[in-house]
Structures are given as C-alpha cells and as structure tokens.
C-alpha cells in the first residue's frame, strides 16, 4: 500500500486522538461511582427484602396481639356476667352457687394466663415495630446515599462524554486528511492490536512494541519509497517515518 508521507504522518495525529478516546472509555467504565452505586443499590434491595419480612412479622404479631386481647376481653366479660349473677341474689341453689363460684375462679385463672400472653405478645410487637423502624431508616439512608453517588456518577460520565464529543470532532477533521484506503487499513489494525495501529519509528525502535529493529530491517525501510507503507516486523503495526527515525546515513568524513 502507498500513501503520501504527509498522510502517513497524519496517522500519528489520528492515533493520538484514538488513544485518548480509548483512555476516556476506560475511565468511563472504571468510574468508582459505578461500583459504589451498584453496591448501594444491592444494599437497598437487600434492605427492601428484610423490611418486607420485618413488616410481615410485625403484622402477624399485631394480629396475634389483637386475638389475645380479644380472648382476655371475652373471658373478662364472661367473668363479670357471672359475678353479677352471683351478686344479684337470683340464684339460691347452693350447688348452683358453688358451680358458679368455681367457674368464676376458673375464669380468673384463665384471664391471668391470657393477660400474660398479651404481655408477651406486646413485647414481641414492640420489638417487631422497632426492627421495622430500624430497617426503614437504614433503607432510606441507603437509597439517599445511592442517589447521591448516582448523581456523582452521572456528572462524571457527562464530563467524560463531553471530552469524547470534542475529541471525536477532532478525529473527524484529522481522518478527512487521510486517504480512505489507508484509513480503512488503519482501523482494521486498531481492532487487531488493542487500539494501537500506527507508531512512529524513533531512533531505530518501534514505539509500538518498544523493540529495536535489526540493521537489515532498518536498511529495508531506508530503501523503501517515501510513499510506501512500512510495518514493524515484530508487532506488524504501521511504522511512520519521522525526522527522529534514525534512518539517515551518517555523513561521510
């Protein structure tokens, strides 16, 4: 392939822009806020699940408490009715009075047992509600922190995107100075060699793979026409000849 030396030199400008764009892409993917926002979202989701479980438990305990309190009310009401019957004087049969007295005592014991149950359930309800409150606060804090980190992430990403837009505009201008065939070849090599397709030859060394060229290789490049596209024998990238290439023969004494 052949191309004007000026177009070949322009490849180095294009490569510099592409390298900067590649670095910006890496920065965008590596923003610490990305991992932090993901971690906080995961934490908020986990707290959501814990909160639902805690709310369900609190609801179950509250239902149990209402049932226990209803049982106490029923036993108390029945005992109060029996006491009123006994104190009314309407019952004169000794055996019936004795049975009624025994029932009142039994109801009293049952009421005491049920009231103990109510106290235990009330403690459980208090603990369950406290857990709901704690998880609610933690979830709100995690959501707020996630929102703040996400905002920082978006701001940083927008700044990087602005830089990318500017560099892409510069790239379009530089690419316009390069023949289409050479540009296509350059882009193909970029996809093969981790984004680095063109490198200057400096002091007999490829700046892409950092390896020094042999004397034979340097002589072949010296002999090549100025418009000939030459490539590094080691990494196969395009070698762009510059004033610093070290190709000039030493002056004869």
Protein Blocks (a to p, Z undefined) as FASTA:
>chain_A
ZZdfklmmmmmmmmmmmmmmmmmmmmmmmomklmmmmmmmmmmmmmmmmmmmmmmmmmmm
mmmmmmmmmmmmmmmmmmmmmmmmmmnomambfklmmmmmmmmmmmmmmmmmmmmmmmmm
mmmmmmmmmmmmmmmmmmmmmmmmmmmmmmmmmmmmmmmmmmmmmmmmmmmmmmmmpcfk
lmmmmmmmmmmngoiabdcdeehiafklopacdfklmmmmmmpcfklccddfklopacdd
dfknopaccddZZ
